[in-house]
Amino acid sequence: MPQLTLENTAIVLDSTCDPPEGFFDRPGMYLVPLTVHFGDESYRDGIDLDHRQFFAKLEASDVLPTTSQPTVADFTAVYEEARSSYEHVFSLHLSRKMSGTCGAAMKAAEAFDNVYVYDTRTVTGAMTLLAERLRARLTRGCSLDEARAYIAYFIDNSLLLIHAATLEYLRRGGRIGRAASLVGGVFDIKPLIMNVDGELAAYAKVRGQKKALAAMERFIDEHCRPDDKVYFALIDALNDTEPAQMRELIERLRPNAEYVLTTHVGAVVGTHIGPGSAAFAMIVE
């Protein structure tokens, strides 16, 4: 069976993976942007607006922006480009419970051989972490079955925990899902939200950073063992301090943990989560 490598395999992601700077500058990496709309003005996520420009515009805007998914034609163009240079294409997208993006990708992929589309059942830096861990396998070479098995494993076992500065943006944007029970309550409550099968679900209501970190420690203890090999990504939405605290916590609790990257919430995810939040994604291997 032929080996998949970085030389013969491409990866496509949509912009809700919230990539760090330079992530898509590498060969074989392709971005399909979603769009954010401020009234009559439209911007491609991660292309026309970076994360800081978006949040500055969000703060100055009187109305909450709206977002829209890529078209089938958008994906078709990217798949044509990728397949002209690569034998295999893995296309990884945010949860279908959050957006129709994956559906458009699947429709476009019907016209191509060797384009494999996945609903990752997650969002933001968890998707970027998946791409990096897949690239690690391609770096040393793997079979198609091994690559597909790893993606399926990641989808079923990855973790995402968000410390939200507010739920107001999720509520107003209609993306609150199973976290609706956290709305309201005591002043200064900043809830912890986890990803459960492609939806955002309540994990804990906490007040203050000390209690938030204690709840994160409990979350880690519930989902992996002290000697597990853990790979993790940090995610910030204009939060310059908390990701570092999350990293210290994870590395202290899990000595075998390996930091992979930090992602920055962009325009589309930022529309629904707002500024000030922080999160981490992790996978046990």
Secondary structure, DSSP 8 states (H G I E B T S, - for coil): ---B-TTTEEEEEEGGG---TTGGGSTTEEEE--EEEETTEEEEBTTTB-HHHHHHHHHH-SS--EEE---HHHHHHHHHHHHHH-SEEEEEE--TTT-SHHHHHHHHHTTSSSEEEEE-S--THHHHHHHHHHHHHHHH-B-HHHHHHHHHHHHHH-EEEEE-S-SHHHHHHT--TBTGGGSS-STTB--EEEEETTEEEEEE--BSHHHHHHHHHHHHHHH--TT--EEEEEEESS-SSHHHHHHHHHHHH-TT-EEEEEEE--HHHHHHH-TT-EEEEEEE-
